[in-house]
């Protein structure tokens, strides 16, 4: 059974990416819609290469950590 969900990706201090006209850096959390953690991880590697810090599947991500990311959640792909 495939679970639909989201992968949340955080970045290190020197990781900055421009994807689809959006900037992803240490001050935001990228959101990738995916069917599984593995699919999301593959997409993260396609978008960011090895230049990101951590990734969390939906149930692992803690909303209270958003206080560390002043730019908040940013979707990588258009819905």
PDB file with SEQRES, HELIX, SHEET and CRYST1 records, atoms N, CA, C and O in Angstrom:
SEQRES   1 A   79  UNK UNK UNK UNK UNK UNK UNK UNK UNK UNK UNK UNK UNK          
SEQRES   2 A   79  UNK UNK UNK UNK UNK UNK UNK UNK UNK UNK UNK UNK UNK          
SEQRES   3 A   79  UNK UNK UNK UNK UNK UNK UNK UNK UNK UNK UNK UNK UNK          
SEQRES   4 A   79  UNK UNK UNK UNK UNK UNK UNK UNK UNK UNK UNK UNK UNK          
SEQRES   5 A   79  UNK UNK UNK UNK UNK UNK UNK UNK UNK UNK UNK UNK UNK          
SEQRES   6 A   79  UNK UNK UNK UNK UNK UNK UNK UNK UNK UNK UNK UNK UNK          
SEQRES   7 A   79  UNK                                                          
HELIX    1 AA1 UNK A   37  UNK A   48  1                                  12    
HELIX    2 AA2 UNK A   58  UNK A   60  5                                   3    
HELIX    3 AA3 UNK A   63  UNK A   68  5                                   6    
SHEET    1 AA1 2 UNK A  17  UNK A  19  0                                        
SHEET    2 AA1 2 UNK A  22  UNK A  24 -1                                        
SHEET    1 AA2 4 UNK A  54  UNK A  57  0                                        
SHEET    2 AA2 4 UNK A   5  UNK A  10 -1                                        
SHEET    3 AA2 4 UNK A  28  UNK A  34 -1                                        
SHEET    4 AA2 4 UNK A  72  UNK A  75  1                                        
CRYST1    1.000    1.000    1.000  90.00  90.00  90.00 P 1           1          
ATOM      1  N   UNK A   1       0.841  -1.186   0.000  1.00  0.00           N  
ATOM      2  CA  UNK A   1       0.000   0.000   0.000  1.00  0.00           C  
ATOM      3  C   UNK A   1       0.883   1.246   0.000  1.00  0.00           C  
ATOM      4  O   UNK A   1       1.800   1.363   0.814  1.00  0.00           O  
ATOM      5  N   UNK A   2       0.607   2.164  -0.906  1.00  0.00           N  
ATOM      6  CA  UNK A   2       1.383   3.384  -1.016  1.00  0.00           C  
ATOM      7  C   UNK A   2       0.686   4.509  -0.269  1.00  0.00           C  
ATOM      8  O   UNK A   2      -0.503   4.766  -0.462  1.00  0.00           O  
ATOM      9  N   UNK A   3       1.439   5.163   0.573  1.00  0.00           N  
ATOM     10  CA  UNK A   3       0.887   6.261   1.364  1.00  0.00           C  
ATOM     11  C   UNK A   3       1.189   7.585   0.677  1.00  0.00           C  
ATOM     12  O   UNK A   3       2.329   7.838   0.286  1.00  0.00           O  
ATOM     13  N   UNK A   4       0.197   8.413   0.531  1.00  0.00           N  
ATOM     14  CA  UNK A   4       0.424   9.752  -0.025  1.00  0.00           C  
ATOM     15  C   UNK A   4       0.786  10.676   1.119  1.00  0.00           C  
ATOM     16  O   UNK A   4       0.232  10.582   2.214  1.00  0.00           O  
ATOM     17  N   UNK A   5       1.706  11.554   0.855  1.00  0.00           N  
ATOM     18  CA  UNK A   5       2.105  12.454   1.916  1.00  0.00           C  
ATOM     19  C   UNK A   5       3.032  13.541   1.432  1.00  0.00           C  
ATOM     20  O   UNK A   5       3.034  13.909   0.258  1.00  0.00           O  
ATOM     21  N   UNK A   6       3.825  14.051   2.365  1.00  0.00           N  
ATOM     22  CA  UNK A   6       4.748  15.147   2.083  1.00  0.00           C  
ATOM     23  C   UNK A   6       6.092  14.831   2.727  1.00  0.00           C  
ATOM     24  O   UNK A   6       6.169  14.229   3.798  1.00  0.00           O  
ATOM     25  N   UNK A   7       7.134  15.254   2.046  1.00  0.00           N  
ATOM     26  CA  UNK A   7       8.468  15.198   2.608  1.00  0.00           C  
ATOM     27  C   UNK A   7       8.874  16.632   2.910  1.00  0.00           C  
ATOM     28  O   UNK A   7       8.735  17.517   2.067  1.00  0.00           O  
ATOM     29  N   UNK A   8       9.378  16.855   4.120  1.00  0.00           N  
ATOM     30  CA  UNK A   8       9.842  18.169   4.551  1.00  0.00           C  
ATOM     31  C   UNK A   8      11.361  18.148   4.548  1.00  0.00           C  
ATOM     32  O   UNK A   8      11.975  17.250   5.125  1.00  0.00           O  
ATOM     33  N   UNK A   9      11.970  19.139   3.897  1.00  0.00           N  
ATOM     34  CA  UNK A   9      13.427  19.175   3.726  1.00  0.00           C  
ATOM     35  C   UNK A   9      13.975  20.463   4.334  1.00  0.00           C  
ATOM     36  O   UNK A   9      13.476  21.553   4.054  1.00  0.00           O  
ATOM     37  N   UNK A  10      15.003  20.328   5.164  1.00  0.00           N  
ATOM     38  CA  UNK A  10      15.671  21.489   5.747  1.00  0.00           C  
ATOM     39  C   UNK A  10      17.069  21.614   5.151  1.00  0.00           C  
ATOM     40  O   UNK A  10      17.589  20.669   4.558  1.00  0.00           O  
ATOM     41  N   UNK A  11      17.668  22.787   5.316  1.00  0.00           N  
ATOM     42  CA  UNK A  11      18.943  23.089   4.674  1.00  0.00           C  
ATOM     43  C   UNK A  11      19.974  23.573   5.681  1.00  0.00           C  
ATOM     44  O   UNK A  11      19.634  24.122   6.729  1.00  0.00           O  
ATOM     45  N   UNK A  12      21.237  23.358   5.342  1.00  0.00           N  
ATOM     46  CA  UNK A  12      22.340  23.835   6.165  1.00  0.00           C  
ATOM     47  C   UNK A  12      22.575  25.324   5.961  1.00  0.00           C  
ATOM     48  O   UNK A  12      21.937  25.952   5.116  1.00  0.00           O  
ATOM     49  N   UNK A  13      23.478  25.874   6.727  1.00  0.00           N  
ATOM     50  CA  UNK A  13      23.755  27.314   6.717  1.00  0.00           C  
ATOM     51  C   UNK A  13      24.192  27.843   5.346  1.00  0.00           C  
ATOM     52  O   UNK A  13      23.882  28.983   5.003  1.00  0.00           O  
ATOM     53  N   UNK A  14      24.897  27.044   4.569  1.00  0.00           N  
ATOM     54  CA  UNK A  14      25.408  27.513   3.275  1.00  0.00           C  
ATOM     55  C   UNK A  14      24.673  26.893   2.084  1.00  0.00           C  
ATOM     56  O   UNK A  14      25.110  27.047   0.944  1.00  0.00           O  
ATOM     57  N   UNK A  15      23.581  26.206   2.331  1.00  0.00           N  
ATOM     58  CA  UNK A  15      22.809  25.592   1.247  1.00  0.00           C  
ATOM     59  C   UNK A  15      21.750  26.569   0.744  1.00  0.00           C  
ATOM     60  O   UNK A  15      20.815  26.905   1.471  1.00  0.00           O  
ATOM     61  N   UNK A  16      21.897  27.023  -0.493  1.00  0.00           N  
ATOM     62  CA  UNK A  16      20.911  27.910  -1.107  1.00  0.00           C  
ATOM     63  C   UNK A  16      20.606  27.385  -2.503  1.00  0.00           C  
ATOM     64  O   UNK A  16      21.515  27.101  -3.284  1.00  0.00           O  
ATOM     65  N   UNK A  17      19.331  27.260  -2.806  1.00  0.00           N  
ATOM     66  CA  UNK A  17      18.890  26.731  -4.094  1.00  0.00           C  
ATOM     67  C   UNK A  17      17.787  27.611  -4.660  1.00  0.00           C  
ATOM     68  O   UNK A  17      16.983  28.175  -3.918  1.00  0.00           O  
ATOM     69  N   UNK A  18      17.758  27.720  -5.987  1.00  0.00           N  
ATOM     70  CA  UNK A  18      16.666  28.404  -6.673  1.00  0.00           C  
ATOM     71  C   UNK A  18      15.984  27.360  -7.556  1.00  0.00           C  
ATOM     72  O   UNK A  18      16.571  26.878  -8.525  1.00  0.00           O  
ATOM     73  N   UNK A  19      14.746  27.017  -7.215  1.00  0.00           N  
ATOM     74  CA  UNK A  19      13.975  25.999  -7.922  1.00  0.00           C  
ATOM     75  C   UNK A  19      12.614  26.590  -8.283  1.00  0.00           C  
ATOM     76  O   UNK A  19      11.919  27.127  -7.420  1.00  0.00           O  
ATOM     77  N   UNK A  20      12.240  26.495  -9.537  1.00  0.00           N  
ATOM     78  CA  UNK A  20      10.928  26.989  -9.988  1.00  0.00           C  
ATOM     79  C   UNK A  20      10.679  28.437  -9.549  1.00  0.00           C  
ATOM     80  O   UNK A  20       9.557  28.798  -9.190  1.00  0.00           O  
ATOM     81  N   UNK A  21      11.727  29.258  -9.579  1.00  0.00           N  
ATOM     82  CA  UNK A  21      11.595  30.666  -9.210  1.00  0.00           C  
ATOM     83  C   UNK A  21      11.499  30.922  -7.720  1.00  0.00           C  
ATOM     84  O   UNK A  21      11.203  32.042  -7.303  1.00  0.00           O  
ATOM     85  N   UNK A  22      11.743  29.901  -6.908  1.00  0.00           N  
ATOM     86  CA  UNK A  22      11.669  30.041  -5.442  1.00  0.00           C  
ATOM     87  C   UNK A  22      13.050  29.794  -4.847  1.00  0.00           C  
ATOM     88  O   UNK A  22      13.806  28.957  -5.339  1.00  0.00           O  
ATOM     89  N   UNK A  23      13.368  30.519  -3.798  1.00  0.00           N  
ATOM     90  CA  UNK A  23      14.646  30.335  -3.111  1.00  0.00           C  
ATOM     91  C   UNK A  23      14.448  29.479  -1.874  1.00  0.00           C  
ATOM     92  O   UNK A  23      13.559  29.727  -1.059  1.00  0.00           O  
ATOM     93  N   UNK A  24      15.290  28.473  -1.753  1.00  0.00           N  
ATOM     94  CA  UNK A  24      15.271  27.573  -0.591  1.00  0.00           C  
ATOM     95  C   UNK A  24      16.611  27.715   0.111  1.00  0.00           C  
ATOM     96  O   UNK A  24      17.669  27.618  -0.511  1.00  0.00           O  
ATOM     97  N   UNK A  25      16.551  27.950   1.434  1.00  0.00           N  
ATOM     98  CA  UNK A  25      17.767  28.142   2.212  1.00  0.00           C  
ATOM     99  C   UNK A  25      17.519  27.767   3.673  1.00  0.00           C  
ATOM    100  O   UNK A  25      16.511  27.144   4.006  1.00  0.00           O  
ATOM    101  N   UNK A  26      18.446  28.152   4.527  1.00  0.00           N  
ATOM    102  CA  UNK A  26      18.388  27.800   5.954  1.00  0.00           C  
ATOM    103  C   UNK A  26      17.175  28.371   6.681  1.00  0.00           C  
ATOM    104  O   UNK A  26      16.852  27.935   7.786  1.00  0.00           O  
ATOM    105  N   UNK A  27      16.503  29.344   6.068  1.00  0.00           N  
ATOM    106  CA  UNK A  27      15.373  30.006   6.726  1.00  0.00           C  
ATOM    107  C   UNK A  27      14.006  29.471   6.343  1.00  0.00           C  
ATOM    108  O   UNK A  27      12.986  30.057   6.707  1.00  0.00           O  
ATOM    109  N   UNK A  28      13.972  28.362   5.611  1.00  0.00           N  
ATOM    110  CA  UNK A  28      12.680  27.796   5.210  1.00  0.00           C  
ATOM    111  C   UNK A  28      12.737  26.277   5.223  1.00  0.00           C  
ATOM    112  O   UNK A  28      13.799  25.675   5.379  1.00  0.00           O  
ATOM    113  N   UNK A  29      11.574  25.678   5.057  1.00  0.00           N  
ATOM    114  CA  UNK A  29      11.447  24.225   4.939  1.00  0.00           C  
ATOM    115  C   UNK A  29      10.784  23.948   3.597  1.00  0.00           C  
ATOM    116  O   UNK A  29       9.688  24.441   3.329  1.00  0.00           O  
ATOM    117  N   UNK A  30      11.443  23.165   2.756  1.00  0.00           N  
ATOM    118  CA  UNK A  30      10.873  22.791   1.462  1.00  0.00           C  
ATOM    119  C   UNK A  30       9.868  21.665   1.673  1.00  0.00           C  
ATOM    120  O   UNK A  30      10.084  20.773   2.493  1.00  0.00           O  
ATOM    121  N   UNK A  31       8.775  21.713   0.930  1.00  0.00           N  
ATOM    122  CA  UNK A  31       7.747  20.682   1.011  1.00  0.00           C  
ATOM    123  C   UNK A  31       7.641  20.011  -0.357  1.00  0.00           C  
ATOM    124  O   UNK A  31       7.411  20.673  -1.369  1.00  0.00           O  
ATOM    125  N   UNK A  32       7.811  18.695  -0.372  1.00  0.00           N  
ATOM    126  CA  UNK A  32       7.703  17.910  -1.600  1.00  0.00           C  
ATOM    127  C   UNK A  32       6.559  16.924  -1.433  1.00  0.00           C  
ATOM    128  O   UNK A  32       6.575  16.099  -0.519  1.00  0.00           O  
ATOM    129  N   UNK A  33       5.561  17.005  -2.314  1.00  0.00           N  
ATOM    130  CA  UNK A  33       4.453  16.041  -2.290  1.00  0.00           C  
ATOM    131  C   UNK A  33       4.944  14.746  -2.930  1.00  0.00           C  
ATOM    132  O   UNK A  33       5.576  14.764  -3.986  1.00  0.00           O  
ATOM    133  N   UNK A  34       4.642  13.616  -2.276  1.00  0.00           N  
ATOM    134  CA  UNK A  34       5.154  12.342  -2.749  1.00  0.00           C  
ATOM    135  C   UNK A  34       4.277  11.198  -2.261  1.00  0.00           C  
ATOM    136  O   UNK A  34       3.467  11.367  -1.349  1.00  0.00           O  
ATOM    137  N   UNK A  35       4.446  10.041  -2.874  1.00  0.00           N  
ATOM    138  CA  UNK A  35       3.675   8.866  -2.500  1.00  0.00           C  
ATOM    139  C   UNK A  35       4.329   8.090  -1.359  1.00  0.00           C  
ATOM    140  O   UNK A  35       3.664   7.321  -0.665  1.00  0.00           O  
ATOM    141  N   UNK A  36       5.635   8.294  -1.165  1.00  0.00           N  
ATOM    142  CA  UNK A  36       6.353   7.573  -0.115  1.00  0.00           C  
ATOM    143  C   UNK A  36       7.604   8.367   0.263  1.00  0.00           C  
ATOM    144  O   UNK A  36       7.991   9.303  -0.437  1.00  0.00           O  
ATOM    145  N   UNK A  37       8.221   7.988   1.364  1.00  0.00           N  
ATOM    146  CA  UNK A  37       9.465   8.637   1.775  1.00  0.00           C  
ATOM    147  C   UNK A  37      10.511   8.467   0.678  1.00  0.00           C  
ATOM    148  O   UNK A  37      11.215   9.421   0.349  1.00  0.00           O  
ATOM    149  N   UNK A  38      10.623   7.270   0.108  1.00  0.00           N  
ATOM    150  CA  UNK A  38      11.639   7.000  -0.905  1.00  0.00           C  
ATOM    151  C   UNK A  38      11.431   7.874  -2.141  1.00  0.00           C  
ATOM    152  O   UNK A  38      12.391   8.433  -2.672  1.00  0.00           O  
ATOM    153  N   UNK A  39      10.202   7.992  -2.594  1.00  0.00           N  
ATOM    154  CA  UNK A  39       9.925   8.844  -3.751  1.00  0.00           C  
ATOM    155  C   UNK A  39      10.276  10.301  -3.423  1.00  0.00           C  
ATOM    156  O   UNK A  39      10.871  10.993  -4.249  1.00  0.00           O  
ATOM    157  N   UNK A  40       9.916  10.764  -2.241  1.00  0.00           N  
ATOM    158  CA  UNK A  40      10.241  12.126  -1.825  1.00  0.00           C  
ATOM    159  C   UNK A  40      11.737  12.351  -1.737  1.00  0.00           C  
ATOM    160  O   UNK A  40      12.235  13.397  -2.152  1.00  0.00           O  
ATOM    161  N   UNK A  41      12.447  11.388  -1.206  1.00  0.00           N  
ATOM    162  CA  UNK A  41      13.909  11.483  -1.090  1.00  0.00           C  
ATOM    163  C   UNK A  41      14.552  11.572  -2.473  1.00  0.00           C  
ATOM    164  O   UNK A  41      15.482  12.351  -2.682  1.00  0.00           O  
ATOM    165  N   UNK A  42      14.054  10.772  -3.412  1.00  0.00           N  
ATOM    166  CA  UNK A  42      14.581  10.826  -4.776  1.00  0.00           C  
ATOM    167  C   UNK A  42      14.338  12.195  -5.396  1.00  0.00           C  
ATOM    168  O   UNK A  42      15.217  12.741  -6.063  1.00  0.00           O  
ATOM    169  N   UNK A  43      13.148  12.753  -5.180  1.00  0.00           N  
ATOM    170  CA  UNK A  43      12.843  14.089  -5.698  1.00  0.00           C  
ATOM    171  C   UNK A  43      13.749  15.134  -5.044  1.00  0.00           C  
ATOM    172  O   UNK A  43      14.236  16.038  -5.723  1.00  0.00           O  
ATOM    173  N   UNK A  44      13.977  15.022  -3.747  1.00  0.00           N  
ATOM    174  CA  UNK A  44      14.850  15.969  -3.038  1.00  0.00           C  
ATOM    175  C   UNK A  44      16.255  15.936  -3.641  1.00  0.00           C  
ATOM    176  O   UNK A  44      16.870  16.984  -3.840  1.00  0.00           O  
ATOM    177  N   UNK A  45      16.756  14.751  -3.927  1.00  0.00           N  
ATOM    178  CA  UNK A  45      18.090  14.627  -4.526  1.00  0.00           C  
ATOM    179  C   UNK A  45      18.114  15.204  -5.936  1.00  0.00           C  
ATOM    180  O   UNK A  45      19.115  15.794  -6.344  1.00  0.00           O  
ATOM    181  N   UNK A  46      17.018  15.041  -6.691  1.00  0.00           N  
ATOM    182  CA  UNK A  46      16.943  15.635  -8.032  1.00  0.00           C  
ATOM    183  C   UNK A  46      16.973  17.160  -7.943  1.00  0.00           C  
ATOM    184  O   UNK A  46      17.691  17.812  -8.702  1.00  0.00           O  
ATOM    185  N   UNK A  47      16.206  17.723  -7.029  1.00  0.00           N  
ATOM    186  CA  UNK A  47      16.127  19.177  -6.883  1.00  0.00           C  
ATOM    187  C   UNK A  47      17.373  19.788  -6.257  1.00  0.00           C  
ATOM    188  O   UNK A  47      17.899  20.781  -6.759  1.00  0.00           O  
ATOM    189  N   UNK A  48      17.842  19.207  -5.174  1.00  0.00           N  
ATOM    190  CA  UNK A  48      18.867  19.849  -4.355  1.00  0.00           C  
ATOM    191  C   UNK A  48      20.226  19.159  -4.386  1.00  0.00           C  
ATOM    192  O   UNK A  48      21.183  19.665  -3.801  1.00  0.00           O  
ATOM    193  N   UNK A  49      20.329  18.012  -5.056  1.00  0.00           N  
ATOM    194  CA  UNK A  49      21.567  17.246  -5.005  1.00  0.00           C  
ATOM    195  C   UNK A  49      21.832  16.851  -3.557  1.00  0.00           C  
ATOM    196  O   UNK A  49      20.890  16.634  -2.795  1.00  0.00           O  
ATOM    197  N   UNK A  50      23.093  16.756  -3.172  1.00  0.00           N  
ATOM    198  CA  UNK A  50      23.392  16.384  -1.781  1.00  0.00           C  
ATOM    199  C   UNK A  50      23.423  17.592  -0.839  1.00  0.00           C  
ATOM    200  O   UNK A  50      23.834  17.462   0.314  1.00  0.00           O  
ATOM    201  N   UNK A  51      22.997  18.752  -1.312  1.00  0.00           N  
ATOM    202  CA  UNK A  51      23.110  19.990  -0.534  1.00  0.00           C  
ATOM    203  C   UNK A  51      21.831  20.317   0.232  1.00  0.00           C  
ATOM    204  O   UNK A  51      21.177  21.326  -0.033  1.00  0.00           O  
ATOM    205  N   UNK A  52      21.484  19.457   1.179  1.00  0.00           N  
ATOM    206  CA  UNK A  52      20.424  19.764   2.128  1.00  0.00           C  
ATOM    207  C   UNK A  52      20.786  19.104   3.439  1.00  0.00           C  
ATOM    208  O   UNK A  52      21.696  18.278   3.493  1.00  0.00           O  
ATOM    209  N   UNK A  53      20.086  19.460   4.484  1.00  0.00           N  
ATOM    210  CA  UNK A  53      20.469  18.981   5.811  1.00  0.00           C  
ATOM    211  C   UNK A  53      19.716  17.708   6.200  1.00  0.00           C  
ATOM    212  O   UNK A  53      20.313  16.641   6.339  1.00  0.00           O  
ATOM    213  N   UNK A  54      18.393  17.834   6.375  1.00  0.00           N  
ATOM    214  CA  UNK A  54      17.590  16.704   6.847  1.00  0.00           C  
ATOM    215  C   UNK A  54      16.316  16.598   6.027  1.00  0.00           C  
ATOM    216  O   UNK A  54      15.879  17.561   5.397  1.00  0.00           O  
ATOM    217  N   UNK A  55      15.727  15.405   6.047  1.00  0.00           N  
ATOM    218  CA  UNK A  55      14.408  15.239   5.455  1.00  0.00           C  
ATOM    219  C   UNK A  55      13.543  14.430   6.406  1.00  0.00           C  
ATOM    220  O   UNK A  55      14.024  13.532   7.098  1.00  0.00           O  
ATOM    221  N   UNK A  56      12.258  14.763   6.427  1.00  0.00           N  
ATOM    222  CA  UNK A  56      11.310  14.136   7.344  1.00  0.00           C  
ATOM    223  C   UNK A  56      10.030  13.815   6.581  1.00  0.00           C  
ATOM    224  O   UNK A  56       9.487  14.679   5.891  1.00  0.00           O  
ATOM    225  N   UNK A  57       9.543  12.579   6.698  1.00  0.00           N  
ATOM    226  CA  UNK A  57       8.246  12.276   6.109  1.00  0.00           C  
ATOM    227  C   UNK A  57       7.188  12.865   7.031  1.00  0.00           C  
ATOM    228  O   UNK A  57       7.443  13.113   8.210  1.00  0.00           O  
ATOM    229  N   UNK A  58       6.023  13.082   6.495  1.00  0.00           N  
ATOM    230  CA  UNK A  58       4.957  13.836   7.155  1.00  0.00           C  
ATOM    231  C   UNK A  58       4.796  13.567   8.650  1.00  0.00           C  
ATOM    232  O   UNK A  58       4.772  14.510   9.440  1.00  0.00           O  
ATOM    233  N   UNK A  59       4.687  12.312   9.050  1.00  0.00           N  
ATOM    234  CA  UNK A  59       4.417  12.027  10.468  1.00  0.00           C  
ATOM    235  C   UNK A  59       5.623  12.292  11.377  1.00  0.00           C  
ATOM    236  O   UNK A  59       5.473  12.346  12.597  1.00  0.00           O  
ATOM    237  N   UNK A  60       6.816  12.457  10.794  1.00  0.00           N  
ATOM    238  CA  UNK A  60       8.014  12.731  11.591  1.00  0.00           C  
ATOM    239  C   UNK A  60       8.237  14.224  11.838  1.00  0.00           C  
ATOM    240  O   UNK A  60       8.917  14.601  12.792  1.00  0.00           O  
ATOM    241  N   UNK A  61       7.667  15.067  10.983  1.00  0.00           N  
ATOM    242  CA  UNK A  61       7.926  16.504  11.069  1.00  0.00           C  
ATOM    243  C   UNK A  61       7.150  17.122  12.218  1.00  0.00           C  
ATOM    244  O   UNK A  61       5.955  16.869  12.374  1.00  0.00           O  
ATOM    245  N   UNK A  62       7.817  17.918  13.012  1.00  0.00           N  
ATOM    246  CA  UNK A  62       7.213  18.567  14.179  1.00  0.00           C  
ATOM    247  C   UNK A  62       6.917  20.028  13.852  1.00  0.00           C  
ATOM    248  O   UNK A  62       7.833  20.813  13.612  1.00  0.00           O  
ATOM    249  N   UNK A  63       5.648  20.384  13.845  1.00  0.00           N  
ATOM    250  CA  UNK A  63       5.226  21.751  13.522  1.00  0.00           C  
ATOM    251  C   UNK A  63       5.902  22.791  14.427  1.00  0.00           C  
ATOM    252  O   UNK A  63       6.172  23.906  13.981  1.00  0.00           O  
ATOM    253  N   UNK A  64       6.173  22.445  15.676  1.00  0.00           N  
ATOM    254  CA  UNK A  64       6.779  23.417  16.594  1.00  0.00           C  
ATOM    255  C   UNK A  64       8.187  23.831  16.158  1.00  0.00           C  
ATOM    256  O   UNK A  64       8.679  24.866  16.607  1.00  0.00           O  
ATOM    257  N   UNK A  65       8.846  23.054  15.300  1.00  0.00           N  
ATOM    258  CA  UNK A  65      10.180  23.440  14.824  1.00  0.00           C  
ATOM    259  C   UNK A  65      10.129  24.593  13.822  1.00  0.00           C  
ATOM    260  O   UNK A  65      11.166  25.166  13.488  1.00  0.00           O  
ATOM    261  N   UNK A  66       8.938  24.937  13.341  1.00  0.00           N  
ATOM    262  CA  UNK A  66       8.822  26.029  12.365  1.00  0.00           C  
ATOM    263  C   UNK A  66       9.297  27.368  12.930  1.00  0.00           C  
ATOM    264  O   UNK A  66       9.609  28.281  12.166  1.00  0.00           O  
ATOM    265  N   UNK A  67       9.353  27.493  14.238  1.00  0.00           N  
ATOM    266  CA  UNK A  67       9.841  28.746  14.825  1.00  0.00           C  
ATOM    267  C   UNK A  67      11.309  29.002  14.458  1.00  0.00           C  
ATOM    268  O   UNK A  67      11.774  30.138  14.549  1.00  0.00           O  
ATOM    269  N   UNK A  68      12.032  27.974  14.052  1.00  0.00           N  
ATOM    270  CA  UNK A  68      13.434  28.108  13.634  1.00  0.00           C  
ATOM    271  C   UNK A  68      13.557  28.520  12.168  1.00  0.00           C  
ATOM    272  O   UNK A  68      14.656  28.825  11.707  1.00  0.00           O  
ATOM    273  N   UNK A  69      12.455  28.533  11.435  1.00  0.00           N  
ATOM    274  CA  UNK A  69      12.454  28.801   9.997  1.00  0.00           C  
ATOM    275  C   UNK A  69      11.538  29.990   9.703  1.00  0.00           C  
ATOM    276  O   UNK A  69      10.354  29.800   9.426  1.00  0.00           O  
ATOM    277  N   UNK A  70      12.073  31.217   9.760  1.00  0.00           N  
ATOM    278  CA  UNK A  70      11.233  32.405   9.641  1.00  0.00           C  
ATOM    279  C   UNK A  70      10.470  32.518   8.322  1.00  0.00           C  
ATOM    280  O   UNK A  70       9.437  33.186   8.279  1.00  0.00           O  
ATOM    281  N   UNK A  71      10.940  31.890   7.252  1.00  0.00           N  
ATOM    282  CA  UNK A  71      10.233  31.953   5.969  1.00  0.00           C  
ATOM    283  C   UNK A  71       9.172  30.852   5.856  1.00  0.00           C  
ATOM    284  O   UNK A  71       8.388  30.834   4.907  1.00  0.00           O  
ATOM    285  N   UNK A  72       9.153  29.947   6.817  1.00  0.00           N  
ATOM    286  CA  UNK A  72       8.110  28.918   6.872  1.00  0.00           C  
ATOM    287  C   UNK A  72       8.227  27.810   5.841  1.00  0.00           C  
ATOM    288  O   UNK A  72       9.310  27.511   5.338  1.00  0.00           O  
ATOM    289  N   UNK A  73       7.081  27.208   5.541  1.00  0.00           N  
ATOM    290  CA  UNK A  73       7.000  26.104   4.583  1.00  0.00           C  
ATOM    291  C   UNK A  73       6.850  26.646   3.166  1.00  0.00           C  
ATOM    292  O   UNK A  73       6.053  27.553   2.927  1.00  0.00           O  
ATOM    293  N   UNK A  74       7.611  26.096   2.230  1.00  0.00           N  
ATOM    294  CA  UNK A  74       7.516  26.502   0.831  1.00  0.00           C  
ATOM    295  C   UNK A  74       7.412  25.238  -0.031  1.00  0.00           C  
ATOM    296  O   UNK A  74       8.291  24.377   0.016  1.00  0.00           O  
ATOM    297  N   UNK A  75       6.347  25.133  -0.808  1.00  0.00           N  
ATOM    298  CA  UNK A  75       6.165  23.999  -1.719  1.00  0.00           C  
ATOM    299  C   UNK A  75       7.180  24.108  -2.856  1.00  0.00           C  
ATOM    300  O   UNK A  75       7.352  25.180  -3.437  1.00  0.00           O  
ATOM    301  N   UNK A  76       7.846  23.005  -3.171  1.00  0.00           N  
ATOM    302  CA  UNK A  76       8.803  22.999  -4.259  1.00  0.00           C  
ATOM    303  C   UNK A  76       8.075  23.041  -5.599  1.00  0.00           C  
ATOM    304  O   UNK A  76       8.425  23.820  -6.486  1.00  0.00           O  
ATOM    305  N   UNK A  77       7.068  22.201  -5.732  1.00  0.00           N  
ATOM    306  CA  UNK A  77       6.308  22.099  -6.970  1.00  0.00           C  
ATOM    307  C   UNK A  77       4.978  22.828  -6.815  1.00  0.00           C  
ATOM    308  O   UNK A  77       4.446  22.958  -5.712  1.00  0.00           O  
ATOM    309  N   UNK A  78       4.471  23.287  -7.912  1.00  0.00           N  
ATOM    310  CA  UNK A  78       3.139  23.896  -7.900  1.00  0.00           C  
ATOM    311  C   UNK A  78       2.103  22.802  -7.666  1.00  0.00           C  
ATOM    312  O   UNK A  78       2.257  21.696  -8.183  1.00  0.00           O  
ATOM    313  N   UNK A  79       1.072  23.082  -6.912  1.00  0.00           N  
ATOM    314  CA  UNK A  79       0.022  22.096  -6.617  1.00  0.00           C  
ATOM    315  C   UNK A  79      -0.814  21.812  -7.828  1.00  0.00           C  
ATOM    316  O   UNK A  79      -1.743  21.007  -7.762  1.00  0.00           O  
TER     317      UNK A  79                                                      
END                                                                             
